[in-house]
Amino acid sequence: MNPLNESIKEGMNLTRRPSLMASRERLKLVQDEHLAIVEAIADKDAERAEAAMRSHIGNARHRMFEGTQ
């Protein structure tokens, strides 16, 4: 793999670990965020997909660095 792919993979692993150890409620919350992204893409709704992705990234950042759900 090239260095960018390795960086992305490592970043995903770092953010994924807390979710794997989280409560069922937190797992459901994260899965719901993913589902909203997928549904918007499936509906070909670019604005909704972008908003869902931005929300998910912001929420993930908050969960990762502030330790909240």
Predicted model as a PDB file, atoms N, CA, C, CB and O in Angstrom, pLDDT in the B-factor column:
MODEL        1                                                                  
ATOM      1  N   MET A   1       0.834  -1.192   0.000  1.00 58.00           N  
ATOM      2  CA  MET A   1       0.000   0.000   0.000  1.00 58.00           C  
ATOM      3  C   MET A   1       0.872   1.247   0.000  1.00 58.00           C  
ATOM      4  CB  MET A   1      -0.945   0.003   1.211  1.00 58.00           C  
ATOM      5  O   MET A   1       1.991   1.246   0.512  1.00 58.00           O  
ATOM      6  N   ASN A   2       0.346   2.281  -0.571  1.00 80.00           N  
ATOM      7  CA  ASN A   2       1.107   3.526  -0.560  1.00 80.00           C  
ATOM      8  C   ASN A   2       0.939   4.230   0.788  1.00 80.00           C  
ATOM      9  CB  ASN A   2       0.656   4.451  -1.717  1.00 80.00           C  
ATOM     10  O   ASN A   2       0.037   3.893   1.555  1.00 80.00           O  
ATOM     11  N   PRO A   3       1.795   5.198   1.077  1.00 81.00           N  
ATOM     12  CA  PRO A   3       1.757   5.862   2.396  1.00 81.00           C  
ATOM     13  C   PRO A   3       0.408   6.513   2.726  1.00 81.00           C  
ATOM     14  CB  PRO A   3       2.836   6.917   2.459  1.00 81.00           C  
ATOM     15  O   PRO A   3      -0.009   6.504   3.884  1.00 81.00           O  
ATOM     16  N   LEU A   4      -0.275   7.075   1.728  1.00 80.00           N  
ATOM     17  CA  LEU A   4      -1.576   7.699   2.005  1.00 80.00           C  
ATOM     18  C   LEU A   4      -2.584   6.647   2.458  1.00 80.00           C  
ATOM     19  CB  LEU A   4      -2.104   8.442   0.753  1.00 80.00           C  
ATOM     20  O   LEU A   4      -3.323   6.870   3.417  1.00 80.00           O  
ATOM     21  N   ASN A   5      -2.619   5.517   1.786  1.00 80.00           N  
ATOM     22  CA  ASN A   5      -3.542   4.453   2.189  1.00 80.00           C  
ATOM     23  C   ASN A   5      -3.241   3.971   3.605  1.00 80.00           C  
ATOM     24  CB  ASN A   5      -3.463   3.276   1.206  1.00 80.00           C  
ATOM     25  O   ASN A   5      -4.155   3.724   4.391  1.00 80.00           O  
ATOM     26  N   GLU A   6      -1.969   3.840   3.920  1.00 84.00           N  
ATOM     27  CA  GLU A   6      -1.583   3.415   5.263  1.00 84.00           C  
ATOM     28  C   GLU A   6      -2.030   4.435   6.306  1.00 84.00           C  
ATOM     29  CB  GLU A   6      -0.066   3.207   5.342  1.00 84.00           C  
ATOM     30  O   GLU A   6      -2.504   4.065   7.380  1.00 84.00           O  
ATOM     31  N   SER A   7      -1.877   5.711   5.988  1.00 81.00           N  
ATOM     32  CA  SER A   7      -2.302   6.775   6.902  1.00 81.00           C  
ATOM     33  C   SER A   7      -3.801   6.727   7.138  1.00 81.00           C  
ATOM     34  CB  SER A   7      -1.904   8.145   6.351  1.00 81.00           C  
ATOM     35  O   SER A   7      -4.263   6.830   8.274  1.00 81.00           O  
ATOM     36  N   ILE A   8      -4.551   6.571   6.068  1.00 76.00           N  
ATOM     37  CA  ILE A   8      -6.007   6.503   6.169  1.00 76.00           C  
ATOM     38  C   ILE A   8      -6.413   5.285   6.998  1.00 76.00           C  
ATOM     39  CB  ILE A   8      -6.654   6.443   4.762  1.00 76.00           C  
ATOM     40  O   ILE A   8      -7.270   5.379   7.877  1.00 76.00           O  
ATOM     41  N   LYS A   9      -5.794   4.151   6.712  1.00 80.00           N  
ATOM     42  CA  LYS A   9      -6.104   2.927   7.445  1.00 80.00           C  
ATOM     43  C   LYS A   9      -5.826   3.096   8.939  1.00 80.00           C  
ATOM     44  CB  LYS A   9      -5.292   1.753   6.885  1.00 80.00           C  
ATOM     45  O   LYS A   9      -6.642   2.692   9.768  1.00 80.00           O  
ATOM     46  N   GLU A  10      -4.698   3.680   9.286  1.00 79.00           N  
ATOM     47  CA  GLU A  10      -4.356   3.887  10.689  1.00 79.00           C  
ATOM     48  C   GLU A  10      -5.339   4.844  11.363  1.00 79.00           C  
ATOM     49  CB  GLU A  10      -2.928   4.426  10.813  1.00 79.00           C  
ATOM     50  O   GLU A  10      -5.759   4.612  12.497  1.00 79.00           O  
ATOM     51  N   GLY A  11      -5.700   5.911  10.667  1.00 72.00           N  
ATOM     52  CA  GLY A  11      -6.668   6.855  11.218  1.00 72.00           C  
ATOM     53  C   GLY A  11      -8.015   6.210  11.476  1.00 72.00           C  
ATOM     54  O   GLY A  11      -8.649   6.464  12.500  1.00 72.00           O  
ATOM     55  N   MET A  12      -8.447   5.378  10.551  1.00 74.00           N  
ATOM     56  CA  MET A  12      -9.724   4.678  10.721  1.00 74.00           C  
ATOM     57  C   MET A  12      -9.651   3.713  11.901  1.00 74.00           C  
ATOM     58  CB  MET A  12     -10.104   3.916   9.431  1.00 74.00           C  
ATOM     59  O   MET A  12     -10.604   3.599  12.672  1.00 74.00           O  
ATOM     60  N   ASN A  13      -8.544   3.031  12.039  1.00 71.00           N  
ATOM     61  CA  ASN A  13      -8.390   2.112  13.167  1.00 71.00           C  
ATOM     62  C   ASN A  13      -8.420   2.860  14.496  1.00 71.00           C  
ATOM     63  CB  ASN A  13      -7.083   1.325  13.038  1.00 71.00           C  
ATOM     64  O   ASN A  13      -9.024   2.387  15.459  1.00 71.00           O  
ATOM     65  N   LEU A  14      -7.773   4.024  14.556  1.00 67.00           N  
ATOM     66  CA  LEU A  14      -7.761   4.809  15.789  1.00 67.00           C  
ATOM     67  C   LEU A  14      -9.163   5.266  16.183  1.00 67.00           C  
ATOM     68  CB  LEU A  14      -6.849   6.018  15.632  1.00 67.00           C  
ATOM     69  O   LEU A  14      -9.521   5.242  17.361  1.00 67.00           O  
ATOM     70  N   THR A  15      -9.944   5.676  15.205  1.00 66.00           N  
ATOM     71  CA  THR A  15     -11.283   6.167  15.524  1.00 66.00           C  
ATOM     72  C   THR A  15     -12.276   5.032  15.720  1.00 66.00           C  
ATOM     73  CB  THR A  15     -11.773   7.092  14.429  1.00 66.00           C  
ATOM     74  O   THR A  15     -13.308   5.219  16.364  1.00 66.00           O  
ATOM     75  N   ARG A  16     -11.983   3.878  15.183  1.00 67.00           N  
ATOM     76  CA  ARG A  16     -12.896   2.739  15.276  1.00 67.00           C  
ATOM     77  C   ARG A  16     -12.785   2.015  16.625  1.00 67.00           C  
ATOM     78  CB  ARG A  16     -12.617   1.760  14.141  1.00 67.00           C  
ATOM     79  O   ARG A  16     -13.778   1.492  17.129  1.00 67.00           O  
ATOM     80  N   ARG A  17     -11.612   1.986  17.192  1.00 65.00           N  
ATOM     81  CA  ARG A  17     -11.403   1.243  18.449  1.00 65.00           C  
ATOM     82  C   ARG A  17     -12.364   1.649  19.562  1.00 65.00           C  
ATOM     83  CB  ARG A  17      -9.984   1.442  18.929  1.00 65.00           C  
ATOM     84  O   ARG A  17     -12.951   0.776  20.202  1.00 65.00           O  
ATOM     85  N   PRO A  18     -12.545   2.953  19.815  1.00 65.00           N  
ATOM     86  CA  PRO A  18     -13.481   3.322  20.893  1.00 65.00           C  
ATOM     87  C   PRO A  18     -14.903   2.810  20.638  1.00 65.00           C  
ATOM     88  CB  PRO A  18     -13.510   4.841  21.058  1.00 65.00           C  
ATOM     89  O   PRO A  18     -15.603   2.428  21.576  1.00 65.00           O  
ATOM     90  N   SER A  19     -15.327   2.802  19.375  1.00 62.00           N  
ATOM     91  CA  SER A  19     -16.670   2.319  19.060  1.00 62.00           C  
ATOM     92  C   SER A  19     -16.795   0.826  19.320  1.00 62.00           C  
ATOM     93  CB  SER A  19     -17.018   2.626  17.607  1.00 62.00           C  
ATOM     94  O   SER A  19     -17.846   0.352  19.750  1.00 62.00           O  
ATOM     95  N   LEU A  20     -15.730   0.090  19.061  1.00 64.00           N  
ATOM     96  CA  LEU A  20     -15.778  -1.353  19.278  1.00 64.00           C  
ATOM     97  C   LEU A  20     -15.903  -1.700  20.760  1.00 64.00           C  
ATOM     98  CB  LEU A  20     -14.534  -2.012  18.694  1.00 64.00           C  
ATOM     99  O   LEU A  20     -16.399  -2.769  21.116  1.00 64.00           O  
ATOM    100  N   MET A  21     -15.455  -0.801  21.609  1.00 65.00           N  
ATOM    101  CA  MET A  21     -15.520  -1.037  23.049  1.00 65.00           C  
ATOM    102  C   MET A  21     -16.683  -0.287  23.697  1.00 65.00           C  
ATOM    103  CB  MET A  21     -14.210  -0.623  23.705  1.00 65.00           C  
ATOM    104  O   MET A  21     -16.813  -0.284  24.921  1.00 65.00           O  
ATOM    105  N   ALA A  22     -17.507   0.331  22.902  1.00 69.00           N  
ATOM    106  CA  ALA A  22     -18.567   1.201  23.407  1.00 69.00           C  
ATOM    107  C   ALA A  22     -19.818   0.413  23.789  1.00 69.00           C  
ATOM    108  CB  ALA A  22     -18.918   2.253  22.368  1.00 69.00           C  
ATOM    109  O   ALA A  22     -19.955  -0.779  23.514  1.00 69.00           O  
ATOM    110  N   SER A  23     -20.705   1.133  24.425  1.00 80.00           N  
ATOM    111  CA  SER A  23     -22.000   0.572  24.793  1.00 80.00           C  
ATOM    112  C   SER A  23     -22.835   0.310  23.538  1.00 80.00           C  
ATOM    113  CB  SER A  23     -22.752   1.520  25.756  1.00 80.00           C  
ATOM    114  O   SER A  23     -22.539   0.816  22.456  1.00 80.00           O  
ATOM    115  N   ARG A  24     -23.865  -0.478  23.710  1.00 85.00           N  
ATOM    116  CA  ARG A  24     -24.777  -0.743  22.586  1.00 85.00           C  
ATOM    117  C   ARG A  24     -25.412   0.552  22.074  1.00 85.00           C  
ATOM    118  CB  ARG A  24     -25.879  -1.738  23.010  1.00 85.00           C  
ATOM    119  O   ARG A  24     -25.648   0.707  20.876  1.00 85.00           O  
ATOM    120  N   GLU A  25     -25.683   1.471  22.992  1.00 86.00           N  
ATOM    121  CA  GLU A  25     -26.302   2.739  22.597  1.00 86.00           C  
ATOM    122  C   GLU A  25     -25.370   3.531  21.681  1.00 86.00           C  
ATOM    123  CB  GLU A  25     -26.663   3.576  23.842  1.00 86.00           C  
ATOM    124  O   GLU A  25     -25.795   4.097  20.674  1.00 86.00           O  
ATOM    125  N   ARG A  26     -24.095   3.557  22.051  1.00 84.00           N  
ATOM    126  CA  ARG A  26     -23.136   4.287  21.217  1.00 84.00           C  
ATOM    127  C   ARG A  26     -22.972   3.593  19.864  1.00 84.00           C  
ATOM    128  CB  ARG A  26     -21.767   4.402  21.932  1.00 84.00           C  
ATOM    129  O   ARG A  26     -22.912   4.258  18.830  1.00 84.00           O  
ATOM    130  N   LEU A  27     -22.900   2.274  19.867  1.00 86.00           N  
ATOM    131  CA  LEU A  27     -22.791   1.547  18.601  1.00 86.00           C  
ATOM    132  C   LEU A  27     -23.993   1.841  17.707  1.00 86.00           C  
ATOM    133  CB  LEU A  27     -22.676   0.031  18.856  1.00 86.00           C  
ATOM    134  O   LEU A  27     -23.840   2.043  16.502  1.00 86.00           O  
ATOM    135  N   LYS A  28     -25.177   1.865  18.293  1.00 91.00           N  
ATOM    136  CA  LYS A  28     -26.398   2.153  17.517  1.00 91.00           C  
ATOM    137  C   LYS A  28     -26.334   3.564  16.948  1.00 91.00           C  
ATOM    138  CB  LYS A  28     -27.670   1.987  18.398  1.00 91.00           C  
ATOM    139  O   LYS A  28     -26.703   3.788  15.795  1.00 91.00           O  
ATOM    140  N   LEU A  29     -25.875   4.502  17.741  1.00 90.00           N  
ATOM    141  CA  LEU A  29     -25.746   5.883  17.290  1.00 90.00           C  
ATOM    142  C   LEU A  29     -24.819   5.976  16.071  1.00 90.00           C  
ATOM    143  CB  LEU A  29     -25.216   6.769  18.432  1.00 90.00           C  
ATOM    144  O   LEU A  29     -25.157   6.621  15.079  1.00 90.00           O  
ATOM    145  N   VAL A  30     -23.670   5.338  16.151  1.00 90.00           N  
ATOM    146  CA  VAL A  30     -22.699   5.373  15.050  1.00 90.00           C  
ATOM    147  C   VAL A  30     -23.262   4.659  13.819  1.00 90.00           C  
ATOM    148  CB  VAL A  30     -21.361   4.720  15.484  1.00 90.00           C  
ATOM    149  O   VAL A  30     -23.104   5.134  12.694  1.00 90.00           O  
ATOM    150  N   GLN A  31     -23.917   3.521  14.037  1.00 93.00           N  
ATOM    151  CA  GLN A  31     -24.509   2.797  12.913  1.00 93.00           C  
ATOM    152  C   GLN A  31     -25.604   3.622  12.242  1.00 93.00           C  
ATOM    153  CB  GLN A  31     -25.078   1.454  13.385  1.00 93.00           C  
ATOM    154  O   GLN A  31     -25.735   3.611  11.018  1.00 93.00           O  
ATOM    155  N   ASP A  32     -26.385   4.334  13.042  1.00 96.00           N  
ATOM    156  CA  ASP A  32     -27.427   5.205  12.481  1.00 96.00           C  
ATOM    157  C   ASP A  32     -26.820   6.327  11.642  1.00 96.00           C  
ATOM    158  CB  ASP A  32     -28.287   5.800  13.606  1.00 96.00           C  
ATOM    159  O   ASP A  32     -27.378   6.704  10.610  1.00 96.00           O  
ATOM    160  N   GLU A  33     -25.687   6.859  12.078  1.00 96.00           N  
ATOM    161  CA  GLU A  33     -25.000   7.888  11.294  1.00 96.00           C  
ATOM    162  C   GLU A  33     -24.549   7.310   9.959  1.00 96.00           C  
ATOM    163  CB  GLU A  33     -23.790   8.457  12.072  1.00 96.00           C  
ATOM    164  O   GLU A  33     -24.711   7.942   8.916  1.00 96.00           O  
ATOM    165  N   HIS A  34     -23.985   6.115   9.994  1.00 96.00           N  
ATOM    166  CA  HIS A  34     -23.550   5.462   8.750  1.00 96.00           C  
ATOM    167  C   HIS A  34     -24.745   5.202   7.832  1.00 96.00           C  
ATOM    168  CB  HIS A  34     -22.819   4.133   9.061  1.00 96.00           C  
ATOM    169  O   HIS A  34     -24.672   5.428   6.624  1.00 96.00           O  
ATOM    170  N   LEU A  35     -25.833   4.731   8.412  1.00 97.00           N  
ATOM    171  CA  LEU A  35     -27.033   4.445   7.621  1.00 97.00           C  
ATOM    172  C   LEU A  35     -27.562   5.706   6.944  1.00 97.00           C  
ATOM    173  CB  LEU A  35     -28.123   3.829   8.507  1.00 97.00           C  
ATOM    174  O   LEU A  35     -27.984   5.656   5.789  1.00 97.00           O  
ATOM    175  N   ALA A  36     -27.544   6.821   7.642  1.00 98.00           N  
ATOM    176  CA  ALA A  36     -28.016   8.077   7.051  1.00 98.00           C  
ATOM    177  C   ALA A  36     -27.170   8.458   5.836  1.00 98.00           C  
ATOM    178  CB  ALA A  36     -27.983   9.210   8.096  1.00 98.00           C  
ATOM    179  O   ALA A  36     -27.694   8.953   4.838  1.00 98.00           O  
ATOM    180  N   ILE A  37     -25.871   8.228   5.925  1.00 97.00           N  
ATOM    181  CA  ILE A  37     -24.977   8.520   4.796  1.00 97.00           C  
ATOM    182  C   ILE A  37     -25.306   7.614   3.624  1.00 97.00           C  
ATOM    183  CB  ILE A  37     -23.497   8.348   5.204  1.00 97.00           C  
ATOM    184  O   ILE A  37     -25.466   8.084   2.498  1.00 97.00           O  
ATOM    185  N   VAL A  38     -25.408   6.320   3.883  1.00 97.00           N  
ATOM    186  CA  VAL A  38     -25.675   5.341   2.829  1.00 97.00           C  
ATOM    187  C   VAL A  38     -27.026   5.608   2.168  1.00 97.00           C  
ATOM    188  CB  VAL A  38     -25.638   3.913   3.399  1.00 97.00           C  
ATOM    189  O   VAL A  38     -27.142   5.556   0.944  1.00 97.00           O  
ATOM    190  N   GLU A  39     -28.039   5.891   2.972  1.00 98.00           N  
ATOM    191  CA  GLU A  39     -29.366   6.151   2.405  1.00 98.00           C  
ATOM    192  C   GLU A  39     -29.365   7.386   1.518  1.00 98.00           C  
ATOM    193  CB  GLU A  39     -30.395   6.317   3.518  1.00 98.00           C  
ATOM    194  O   GLU A  39     -29.993   7.388   0.459  1.00 98.00           O  
ATOM    195  N   ALA A  40     -28.670   8.430   1.934  1.00 98.00           N  
ATOM    196  CA  ALA A  40     -28.604   9.643   1.110  1.00 98.00           C  
ATOM    197  C   ALA A  40     -27.889   9.370  -0.206  1.00 98.00           C  
ATOM    198  CB  ALA A  40     -27.892  10.772   1.870  1.00 98.00           C  
ATOM    199  O   ALA A  40     -28.304   9.866  -1.253  1.00 98.00           O  
ATOM    200  N   ILE A  41     -26.824   8.592  -0.159  1.00 98.00           N  
ATOM    201  CA  ILE A  41     -26.110   8.238  -1.396  1.00 98.00           C  
ATOM    202  C   ILE A  41     -27.008   7.389  -2.285  1.00 98.00           C  
ATOM    203  CB  ILE A  41     -24.792   7.478  -1.079  1.00 98.00           C  
ATOM    204  O   ILE A  41     -27.087   7.626  -3.491  1.00 98.00           O  
ATOM    205  N   ALA A  42     -27.685   6.403  -1.703  1.00 98.00           N  
ATOM    206  CA  ALA A  42     -28.589   5.543  -2.474  1.00 98.00           C  
ATOM    207  C   ALA A  42     -29.704   6.350  -3.130  1.00 98.00           C  
ATOM    208  CB  ALA A  42     -29.191   4.461  -1.574  1.00 98.00           C  
ATOM    209  O   ALA A  42     -30.147   6.032  -4.233  1.00 98.00           O  
ATOM    210  N   ASP A  43     -30.155   7.400  -2.439  1.00 98.00           N  
ATOM    211  CA  ASP A  43     -31.199   8.276  -2.974  1.00 98.00           C  
ATOM    212  C   ASP A  43     -30.655   9.311  -3.954  1.00 98.00           C  
ATOM    213  CB  ASP A  43     -31.909   8.980  -1.841  1.00 98.00           C  
ATOM    214  O   ASP A  43     -31.403  10.120  -4.503  1.00 98.00           O  
ATOM    215  N   LYS A  44     -29.330   9.268  -4.164  1.00 98.00           N  
ATOM    216  CA  LYS A  44     -28.657  10.234  -5.044  1.00 98.00           C  
ATOM    217  C   LYS A  44     -28.894  11.676  -4.596  1.00 98.00           C  
ATOM    218  CB  LYS A  44     -29.139  10.058  -6.486  1.00 98.00           C  
ATOM    219  O   LYS A  44     -29.042  12.586  -5.412  1.00 98.00           O  
ATOM    220  N   ASP A  45     -28.925  11.853  -3.282  1.00 98.00           N  
ATOM    221  CA  ASP A  45     -29.141  13.170  -2.695  1.00 98.00           C  
ATOM    222  C   ASP A  45     -27.795  13.673  -2.154  1.00 98.00           C  
ATOM    223  CB  ASP A  45     -30.234  13.117  -1.557  1.00 98.00           C  
ATOM    224  O   ASP A  45     -27.447  13.443  -0.996  1.00 98.00           O  
ATOM    225  N   ALA A  46     -27.065  14.355  -3.010  1.00 98.00           N  
ATOM    226  CA  ALA A  46     -25.710  14.783  -2.677  1.00 98.00           C  
ATOM    227  C   ALA A  46     -25.685  15.735  -1.479  1.00 98.00           C  
ATOM    228  CB  ALA A  46     -25.069  15.452  -3.880  1.00 98.00           C  
ATOM    229  O   ALA A  46     -24.809  15.628  -0.621  1.00 98.00           O  
ATOM    230  N   GLU A  47     -26.624  16.649  -1.419  1.00 98.00           N  
ATOM    231  CA  GLU A  47     -26.637  17.609  -0.304  1.00 98.00           C  
ATOM    232  C   GLU A  47     -26.873  16.900   1.023  1.00 98.00           C  
ATOM    233  CB  GLU A  47     -27.720  18.682  -0.525  1.00 98.00           C  
ATOM    234  O   GLU A  47     -26.200  17.182   2.014  1.00 98.00           O  
ATOM    235  N   ARG A  48     -27.829  15.981   1.039  1.00 98.00           N  
ATOM    236  CA  ARG A  48     -28.111  15.236   2.274  1.00 98.00           C  
ATOM    237  C   ARG A  48     -26.938  14.329   2.639  1.00 98.00           C  
ATOM    238  CB  ARG A  48     -29.398  14.400   2.120  1.00 98.00           C  
ATOM    239  O   ARG A  48     -26.607  14.186   3.816  1.00 98.00           O  
ATOM    240  N   ALA A  49     -26.309  13.717   1.634  1.00 98.00           N  
ATOM    241  CA  ALA A  49     -25.145  12.853   1.887  1.00 98.00           C  
ATOM    242  C   ALA A  49     -24.003  13.673   2.478  1.00 98.00           C  
ATOM    243  CB  ALA A  49     -24.682  12.151   0.581  1.00 98.00           C  
ATOM    244  O   ALA A  49     -23.351  13.251   3.433  1.00 98.00           O  
ATOM    245  N   GLU A  50     -23.772  14.838   1.904  1.00 98.00           N  
ATOM    246  CA  GLU A  50     -22.706  15.697   2.431  1.00 98.00           C  
ATOM    247  C   GLU A  50     -23.001  16.117   3.862  1.00 98.00           C  
ATOM    248  CB  GLU A  50     -22.528  16.937   1.547  1.00 98.00           C  
ATOM    249  O   GLU A  50     -22.123  16.072   4.724  1.00 98.00           O  
ATOM    250  N   ALA A  51     -24.234  16.523   4.109  1.00 98.00           N  
ATOM    251  CA  ALA A  51     -24.607  16.948   5.464  1.00 98.00           C  
ATOM    252  C   ALA A  51     -24.467  15.799   6.460  1.00 98.00           C  
ATOM    253  CB  ALA A  51     -26.049  17.484   5.480  1.00 98.00           C  
ATOM    254  O   ALA A  51     -23.984  15.994   7.575  1.00 98.00           O  
ATOM    255  N   ALA A  52     -24.891  14.602   6.055  1.00 98.00           N  
ATOM    256  CA  ALA A  52     -24.790  13.432   6.941  1.00 98.00           C  
ATOM    257  C   ALA A  52     -23.338  13.085   7.209  1.00 98.00           C  
ATOM    258  CB  ALA A  52     -25.513  12.221   6.330  1.00 98.00           C  
ATOM    259  O   ALA A  52     -22.979  12.729   8.331  1.00 98.00           O  
ATOM    260  N   MET A  53     -22.501  13.187   6.185  1.00 97.00           N  
ATOM    261  CA  MET A  53     -21.087  12.865   6.355  1.00 97.00           C  
ATOM    262  C   MET A  53     -20.407  13.899   7.237  1.00 97.00           C  
ATOM    263  CB  MET A  53     -20.383  12.782   4.994  1.00 97.00           C  
ATOM    264  O   MET A  53     -19.625  13.547   8.120  1.00 97.00           O  
ATOM    265  N   ARG A  54     -20.701  15.173   7.004  1.00 97.00           N  
ATOM    266  CA  ARG A  54     -20.108  16.226   7.841  1.00 97.00           C  
ATOM    267  C   ARG A  54     -20.539  16.060   9.303  1.00 97.00           C  
ATOM    268  CB  ARG A  54     -20.515  17.630   7.319  1.00 97.00           C  
ATOM    269  O   ARG A  54     -19.736  16.228  10.221  1.00 97.00           O  
ATOM    270  N   SER A  55     -21.796  15.734   9.501  1.00 97.00           N  
ATOM    271  CA  SER A  55     -22.297  15.510  10.852  1.00 97.00           C  
ATOM    272  C   SER A  55     -21.580  14.320  11.493  1.00 97.00           C  
ATOM    273  CB  SER A  55     -23.824  15.275  10.832  1.00 97.00           C  
ATOM    274  O   SER A  55     -21.163  14.390  12.649  1.00 97.00           O  
ATOM    275  N   HIS A  56     -21.441  13.247  10.750  1.00 94.00           N  
ATOM    276  CA  HIS A  56     -20.767  12.054  11.269  1.00 94.00           C  
ATOM    277  C   HIS A  56     -19.311  12.350  11.630  1.00 94.00           C  
ATOM    278  CB  HIS A  56     -20.832  10.918  10.240  1.00 94.00           C  
ATOM    279  O   HIS A  56     -18.836  11.940  12.689  1.00 94.00           O  
ATOM    280  N   ILE A  57     -18.618  13.049  10.767  1.00 93.00           N  
ATOM    281  CA  ILE A  57     -17.214  13.383  11.044  1.00 93.00           C  
ATOM    282  C   ILE A  57     -17.119  14.277  12.281  1.00 93.00           C  
ATOM    283  CB  ILE A  57     -16.564  14.085   9.819  1.00 93.00           C  
ATOM    284  O   ILE A  57     -16.256  14.076  13.136  1.00 93.00           O  
ATOM    285  N   GLY A  58     -18.000  15.254  12.369  1.00 94.00           N  
ATOM    286  CA  GLY A  58     -18.000  16.127  13.544  1.00 94.00           C  
ATOM    287  C   GLY A  58     -18.315  15.359  14.822  1.00 94.00           C  
ATOM    288  O   GLY A  58     -17.671  15.559  15.853  1.00 94.00           O  
ATOM    289  N   ASN A  59     -19.303  14.486  14.746  1.00 92.00           N  
ATOM    290  CA  ASN A  59     -19.653  13.674  15.913  1.00 92.00           C  
ATOM    291  C   ASN A  59     -18.513  12.735  16.288  1.00 92.00           C  
ATOM    292  CB  ASN A  59     -20.929  12.870  15.642  1.00 92.00           C  
ATOM    293  O   ASN A  59     -18.218  12.557  17.470  1.00 92.00           O  
ATOM    294  N   ALA A  60     -17.871  12.134  15.287  1.00 87.00           N  
ATOM    295  CA  ALA A  60     -16.749  11.223  15.548  1.00 87.00           C  
ATOM    296  C   ALA A  60     -15.598  11.981  16.204  1.00 87.00           C  
ATOM    297  CB  ALA A  60     -16.270  10.549  14.235  1.00 87.00           C  
ATOM    298  O   ALA A  60     -14.972  11.481  17.138  1.00 87.00           O  
ATOM    299  N   ARG A  61     -15.324  13.174  15.718  1.00 87.00           N  
ATOM    300  CA  ARG A  61     -14.267  14.006  16.306  1.00 87.00           C  
ATOM    301  C   ARG A  61     -14.603  14.305  17.767  1.00 87.00           C  
ATOM    302  CB  ARG A  61     -14.091  15.332  15.502  1.00 87.00           C  
ATOM    303  O   ARG A  61     -13.755  14.203  18.654  1.00 87.00           O  
ATOM    304  N   HIS A  62     -15.843  14.670  17.985  1.00 88.00           N  
ATOM    305  CA  HIS A  62     -16.283  14.973  19.351  1.00 88.00           C  
ATOM    306  C   HIS A  62     -16.143  13.741  20.248  1.00 88.00           C  
ATOM    307  CB  HIS A  62     -17.750  15.470  19.351  1.00 88.00           C  
ATOM    308  O   HIS A  62     -15.613  13.835  21.355  1.00 88.00           O  
ATOM    309  N   ARG A  63     -16.615  12.589  19.771  1.00 83.00           N  
ATOM    310  CA  ARG A  63     -16.512  11.364  20.559  1.00 83.00           C  
ATOM    311  C   ARG A  63     -15.047  10.994  20.826  1.00 83.00           C  
ATOM    312  CB  ARG A  63     -17.226  10.212  19.839  1.00 83.00           C  
ATOM    313  O   ARG A  63     -14.698  10.557  21.923  1.00 83.00           O  
ATOM    314  N   MET A  64     -14.207  11.174  19.819  1.00 79.00           N  
ATOM    315  CA  MET A  64     -12.808  10.768  19.935  1.00 79.00           C  
ATOM    316  C   MET A  64     -12.029  11.660  20.903  1.00 79.00           C  
ATOM    317  CB  MET A  64     -12.145  10.792  18.565  1.00 79.00           C  
ATOM    318  O   MET A  64     -11.285  11.162  21.748  1.00 79.00           O  
ATOM    319  N   PHE A  65     -12.200  12.954  20.782  1.00 80.00           N  
ATOM    320  CA  PHE A  65     -11.359  13.872  21.542  1.00 80.00           C  
ATOM    321  C   PHE A  65     -11.999  14.375  22.831  1.00 80.00           C  
ATOM    322  CB  PHE A  65     -11.001  15.035  20.688  1.00 80.00           C  
ATOM    323  O   PHE A  65     -11.296  14.846  23.725  1.00 80.00           O  
ATOM    324  N   GLU A  66     -13.310  14.282  22.936  1.00 76.00           N  
ATOM    325  CA  GLU A  66     -13.967  14.742  24.157  1.00 76.00           C  
ATOM    326  C   GLU A  66     -14.540  13.597  24.950  1.00 76.00           C  
ATOM    327  CB  GLU A  66     -15.057  15.727  23.829  1.00 76.00           C  
ATOM    328  O   GLU A  66     -15.028  13.785  26.064  1.00 76.00           O  
ATOM    329  N   GLY A  67     -14.484  12.399  24.373  1.00 67.00           N  
ATOM    330  CA  GLY A  67     -14.911  11.213  25.091  1.00 67.00           C  
ATOM    331  C   GLY A  67     -16.384  11.139  25.411  1.00 67.00           C  
ATOM    332  O   GLY A  67     -16.794  10.468  26.359  1.00 67.00           O  
ATOM    333  N   THR A  68     -17.178  11.832  24.615  1.00 54.00           N  
ATOM    334  CA  THR A  68     -18.622  11.793  24.843  1.00 54.00           C  
ATOM    335  C   THR A  68     -19.284  11.042  23.714  1.00 54.00           C  
ATOM    336  CB  THR A  68     -19.210  13.215  24.966  1.00 54.00           C  
ATOM    337  O   THR A  68     -18.669  10.755  22.687  1.00 54.00           O  
ATOM    338  N   GLN A  69     -20.551  10.727  23.923  1.00 48.00           N  
ATOM    339  CA  GLN A  69     -21.301  10.007  22.902  1.00 48.00           C  
ATOM    340  C   GLN A  69     -21.774  10.989  21.856  1.00 48.00           C  
ATOM    341  CB  GLN A  69     -22.495   9.243  23.515  1.00 48.00           C  
ATOM    342  O   GLN A  69     -22.432  10.596  20.893  1.00 48.00           O  
TER     343      GLN A  69                                                      
ENDMDL                                                                          
END                                                                             
